[in-house]
């Protein structure tokens, strides 16, 4: 809907969200101003670049067994953990402002599609929410299911996994639990920060308007981010056990969907939250996984160090990302 010179009559059963505008008009899509969609889509681009996809070692070689060189592997000492956690948070929050985050295929393969999908979902959130029955029973039972993705539930499960690993002298289970806790902690910090920046109202608070900068805390979904952060760590750790990734991602998806049916979040909140959680879990695993343990292989290479190959047909120069 285009408003040429001033506010038009509100749509039936849906009041357009009036945002500050300059010029001669503004565009309102499904009750959310196009300017808000653009702003939040740009914020989504910053979110998806918040988690560097690859960690590098100074020599650009394959990871060595833990007995030879632990490198950036997980250090459970409390003082060391706090220091490294703070350093990683700094790296996460500053990565959108580093040109290296947009090098290679990251921009076209991840960032642009993520921004486009997020913008479309934000623009259609009110229609998606109204497509559900939205009964009292739906809201009540969905809210109960979603508690499986609460931070304290996931922290308890991850902590128990690490404790059992310690008792059984199972380094793999210990690492899985500890890395899941770290990924969960990063998810809490990142989601809290983005919520304070966007201030989006929840569905039950705004009569299906979904406005940003209205004092809410809906965007993105903390349950979706937490669930996928923990799920991705366990999926990477137990990659060889096919049931583990399937169950982990299935549970995370059910928990995320329940936040939509519980009318606690918009669809775009869940998409951005789940994507953020997955990237954070992947980042923590690839940065701290002990290569001497089972799990998805990690290649720690320096993205700026070229690989030169000389053959009979000429010279090949390439970079690994």
C-alpha positions as CSV (number, residue, x, y, z in Angstrom):
1,X,0.0,0.0,0.0
2,X,1.4,3.4,-1.0
3,X,0.5,6.5,0.9
4,X,1.1,9.5,-1.4
5,X,1.1,12.4,1.0
6,X,-0.2,11.4,4.4
7,X,-1.7,8.6,6.4
8,X,-4.4,6.7,4.6
9,X,-7.4,5.0,6.2
10,X,-6.3,1.9,8.1
11,X,-6.9,-1.5,6.5
12,X,-9.8,-3.5,7.9
13,X,-8.8,-5.4,11.0
14,X,-5.2,-4.4,10.5
15,X,-3.8,-1.0,11.4
16,X,-0.8,-0.1,9.4
17,X,2.3,0.5,11.4
18,X,3.2,4.2,11.0
19,X,6.9,4.8,11.0
20,X,8.9,8.1,10.7
21,X,9.4,8.9,7.0
22,X,10.9,11.6,4.9
23,X,9.9,12.6,1.4
24,X,6.5,12.4,-0.1
25,X,5.3,8.9,1.0
26,X,5.9,5.6,2.6
27,X,5.2,2.0,1.8
28,X,3.4,-0.3,4.2
29,X,3.5,-4.0,3.6
30,X,1.2,-6.3,5.7
31,X,1.1,-3.7,8.5
32,X,4.9,-3.2,8.7
33,X,6.5,-0.2,7.0
34,X,8.9,-1.0,4.2
35,X,11.5,1.2,5.9
36,X,11.3,-1.1,9.0
37,X,11.7,-4.1,6.8
38,X,14.8,-2.6,5.1
39,X,16.4,-1.7,8.4
40,X,15.8,-5.0,10.0
41,X,16.9,-6.8,6.9
42,X,20.2,-5.0,7.1
43,X,20.4,-6.0,10.7
44,X,19.9,-9.6,9.6
45,X,22.9,-9.2,7.4
46,X,24.9,-8.1,10.4
47,X,23.6,-11.1,12.4
48,X,24.6,-13.7,9.8
49,X,28.1,-12.2,9.5
50,X,28.5,-12.3,13.3
51,X,29.8,-15.8,13.3
52,X,33.0,-16.4,11.3
53,X,32.6,-19.6,9.4
54,X,36.2,-20.7,9.6
55,X,38.9,-20.4,12.1
56,X,42.5,-20.4,11.0
57,X,45.8,-21.6,12.4
58,X,48.9,-19.5,11.9
59,X,50.6,-22.1,9.6
60,X,47.5,-22.9,7.6
61,X,48.0,-26.7,8.1
62,X,45.6,-29.4,9.0
63,X,44.7,-29.7,12.7
64,X,47.1,-31.8,14.7
65,X,46.2,-34.4,17.3
66,X,45.4,-33.0,20.8
67,X,48.6,-34.6,22.2
68,X,50.8,-32.5,19.9
69,X,49.1,-29.2,19.6
70,X,45.9,-28.2,21.2
71,X,45.8,-24.8,19.5
72,X,42.4,-23.2,20.0
73,X,40.8,-26.3,21.4
74,X,38.4,-26.0,24.3
75,X,40.0,-25.1,27.7
76,X,37.7,-25.8,30.6
77,X,39.6,-23.8,33.2
78,X,37.2,-21.1,34.5
79,X,39.6,-18.1,34.2
80,X,40.7,-19.1,30.8
81,X,37.2,-19.8,29.6
82,X,35.9,-16.4,30.7
83,X,38.8,-14.6,29.0
84,X,38.4,-16.5,25.8
85,X,34.6,-16.2,25.9
86,X,34.9,-12.4,26.1
87,X,37.4,-12.4,23.3
88,X,35.1,-14.4,21.1
89,X,32.1,-12.2,21.9
90,X,34.2,-9.2,20.8
91,X,35.1,-11.1,17.6
92,X,31.4,-12.0,17.0
93,X,30.1,-8.5,17.4
94,X,32.9,-6.8,15.4
95,X,32.9,-9.3,12.5
96,X,30.2,-7.4,10.5
97,X,32.5,-4.4,10.4
98,X,35.5,-6.4,9.0
99,X,35.8,-6.6,5.2
100,X,37.0,-10.2,5.5
101,X,33.4,-11.2,6.5
102,X,32.2,-10.4,3.0
103,X,35.0,-12.1,1.0
104,X,34.7,-15.1,-1.2
105,X,31.3,-16.8,-1.6
106,X,30.0,-15.8,1.8
107,X,28.1,-12.7,0.4
108,X,26.3,-14.4,-2.5
109,X,25.9,-17.9,-0.9
110,X,24.8,-16.9,2.6
111,X,24.3,-13.2,3.4
112,X,22.2,-12.1,0.4
113,X,19.8,-15.1,0.5
114,X,19.5,-14.8,4.3
115,X,18.6,-11.1,4.0
116,X,16.1,-11.7,1.2
117,X,14.3,-14.5,3.1
118,X,14.3,-12.5,6.3
119,X,12.8,-9.5,4.5
120,X,10.1,-11.5,2.9
121,X,9.2,-13.2,6.2
122,X,9.0,-9.9,8.1
123,X,6.7,-8.5,5.4
124,X,4.4,-11.5,5.6
125,X,4.5,-12.2,9.3
126,X,1.0,-11.0,10.1
127,X,-0.5,-13.1,7.3
128,X,1.4,-16.2,8.5
129,X,0.3,-15.7,12.1
130,X,-3.4,-15.2,11.1
131,X,-3.3,-18.5,9.1
132,X,-3.1,-20.5,12.3
133,X,-6.3,-21.4,14.3
134,X,-4.9,-19.5,17.3
135,X,-7.1,-21.2,19.8
136,X,-6.5,-21.2,23.6
137,X,-5.6,-24.8,23.6
138,X,-3.1,-24.3,20.7
139,X,-1.4,-21.5,22.6
140,X,-1.4,-23.4,25.9
141,X,0.1,-26.7,24.7
142,X,2.5,-25.0,22.3
143,X,3.8,-22.9,25.2
144,X,4.4,-26.1,27.2
145,X,6.3,-27.8,24.4
146,X,8.4,-24.8,23.9
147,X,9.8,-25.0,27.4
148,X,12.0,-27.8,26.1
149,X,14.0,-25.1,24.4
150,X,14.3,-22.8,27.5
151,X,17.9,-21.9,28.4
152,X,17.7,-23.7,31.7
153,X,16.5,-26.9,30.1
154,X,19.2,-26.9,27.5
155,X,21.8,-26.0,30.0
156,X,20.8,-28.8,32.3
157,X,20.9,-31.4,29.5
158,X,24.3,-30.1,28.3
159,X,25.7,-30.0,31.8
160,X,24.5,-33.5,32.6
161,X,26.1,-34.8,29.4
162,X,29.4,-33.2,30.4
163,X,29.1,-34.6,33.9
164,X,28.4,-38.1,32.7
165,X,31.4,-37.8,30.4
166,X,33.6,-36.8,33.3
167,X,32.4,-39.7,35.5
168,X,32.8,-42.2,32.7
169,X,36.1,-40.7,31.5
170,X,34.5,-40.2,28.1
171,X,36.3,-37.1,26.6
172,X,34.0,-37.0,23.7
173,X,30.8,-36.7,25.8
174,X,32.5,-34.2,28.0
175,X,33.5,-32.0,25.1
176,X,30.1,-32.2,23.6
177,X,28.4,-31.1,26.8
178,X,30.9,-28.3,27.4
179,X,30.8,-26.9,23.8
180,X,27.0,-27.1,23.9
181,X,27.1,-24.9,27.1
182,X,29.4,-22.5,25.4
183,X,27.3,-22.2,22.3
184,X,24.2,-21.7,24.5
185,X,26.0,-19.0,26.4
186,X,26.9,-17.2,23.1
187,X,23.3,-17.5,21.9
188,X,22.0,-15.9,25.1
189,X,24.4,-12.9,24.7
190,X,23.8,-12.4,21.0
191,X,20.0,-12.7,21.1
192,X,19.8,-10.4,24.1
193,X,21.8,-7.8,22.3
194,X,19.7,-8.0,19.1
195,X,16.5,-7.9,21.1
196,X,17.5,-4.7,22.7
197,X,18.4,-3.2,19.4
198,X,15.2,-4.2,17.6
199,X,12.5,-3.9,20.4
200,X,10.0,-5.8,18.4
201,X,6.6,-6.4,19.9
202,X,5.3,-10.0,20.3
203,X,2.1,-11.2,18.6
204,X,0.0,-11.2,21.7
205,X,1.2,-7.7,22.7
206,X,0.3,-5.8,19.6
207,X,-2.9,-7.2,18.1
208,X,-1.0,-8.7,15.1
209,X,1.0,-5.6,14.2
210,X,4.5,-6.9,14.7
211,X,6.2,-3.5,15.0
212,X,9.8,-2.8,15.6
213,X,11.2,-0.3,18.1
214,X,8.0,-0.6,20.1
215,X,9.6,-1.7,23.4
216,X,9.2,-5.4,22.9
217,X,11.6,-8.3,22.9
218,X,10.4,-10.6,20.2
219,X,13.1,-10.5,17.6
220,X,14.8,-12.9,17.3
221,X,13.5,-16.0,19.1
222,X,15.8,-17.0,22.0
223,X,14.3,-20.5,22.1
224,X,15.0,-21.1,18.5
225,X,18.6,-19.7,18.8
226,X,19.3,-21.8,21.9
227,X,17.8,-25.0,20.5
228,X,19.7,-24.8,17.3
229,X,23.0,-23.8,19.0
230,X,22.9,-26.9,21.2
231,X,21.6,-29.1,18.4
232,X,24.3,-28.1,15.9
233,X,27.0,-28.9,18.5
234,X,25.7,-32.4,19.1
235,X,25.0,-33.0,15.4
236,X,28.6,-32.1,14.6
237,X,30.0,-34.1,17.6
238,X,28.0,-37.2,16.8
239,X,28.0,-37.0,13.0
240,X,28.8,-40.7,12.6
241,X,25.6,-41.6,14.5
242,X,23.0,-40.6,12.0
243,X,20.2,-40.7,14.6
244,X,21.8,-37.9,16.7
245,X,21.7,-35.1,14.0
246,X,18.2,-36.2,13.0
247,X,16.8,-36.1,16.5
248,X,18.7,-32.9,17.5
249,X,17.6,-30.9,14.5
250,X,14.0,-32.3,14.7
251,X,13.6,-31.4,18.3
252,X,15.1,-27.9,17.6
253,X,12.6,-27.5,14.7
254,X,9.6,-28.6,16.9
255,X,10.6,-26.3,19.7
256,X,11.0,-23.4,17.2
257,X,7.6,-24.1,15.6
258,X,6.0,-24.2,19.0
259,X,7.0,-20.6,19.6
260,X,5.0,-19.6,16.6
261,X,1.9,-21.6,17.5
262,X,2.2,-20.4,21.1
263,X,1.9,-16.9,19.6
264,X,5.1,-15.8,21.3
265,X,7.0,-15.1,18.1
266,X,6.6,-14.2,14.5
267,X,7.8,-16.5,11.8
268,X,10.8,-14.2,10.9
269,X,11.8,-14.2,14.6
270,X,12.1,-18.0,14.5
271,X,14.0,-18.1,11.2
272,X,16.5,-15.5,12.2
273,X,16.9,-17.0,15.7
274,X,17.3,-20.6,14.4
275,X,19.9,-19.5,11.8
276,X,21.8,-17.5,14.4
277,X,21.8,-20.4,16.8
278,X,23.0,-22.9,14.1
279,X,25.9,-20.5,13.1
280,X,26.9,-20.0,16.7
281,X,26.9,-23.7,17.4
282,X,28.9,-24.4,14.3
283,X,31.4,-21.7,15.1
284,X,32.0,-23.0,18.6
285,X,32.4,-26.5,17.4
286,X,34.8,-25.7,14.6
287,X,36.9,-23.4,16.8
288,X,37.2,-25.7,19.8
289,X,36.7,-29.3,18.7
290,X,39.6,-31.6,19.7
291,X,40.7,-33.3,16.5
292,X,41.8,-36.3,18.4
293,X,38.1,-37.1,19.3
294,X,35.3,-38.4,17.0
295,X,33.2,-35.9,15.2
296,X,32.9,-33.9,12.0
297,X,36.4,-33.1,10.7
298,X,37.6,-29.6,11.2
299,X,40.0,-27.9,8.8
300,X,41.7,-24.9,10.4
301,X,43.3,-23.0,7.5
302,X,44.3,-19.4,7.0
303,X,42.0,-18.0,4.4
304,X,44.7,-15.5,3.3
305,X,47.4,-18.1,2.7
306,X,47.4,-19.2,-1.0
307,X,47.9,-22.7,-2.1
308,X,50.3,-22.9,-5.1
309,X,50.5,-26.0,-7.3
310,X,52.9,-26.4,-10.2
311,X,52.2,-29.0,-12.8
312,X,52.9,-29.8,-16.4
313,X,50.0,-27.7,-17.6
314,X,51.0,-24.6,-15.6
315,X,50.7,-23.0,-12.2
316,X,47.5,-23.1,-10.1
317,X,46.9,-20.5,-7.4
318,X,44.0,-20.9,-5.0
319,X,42.7,-19.9,-1.6
320,X,40.7,-22.1,0.8
321,X,37.7,-20.8,2.7
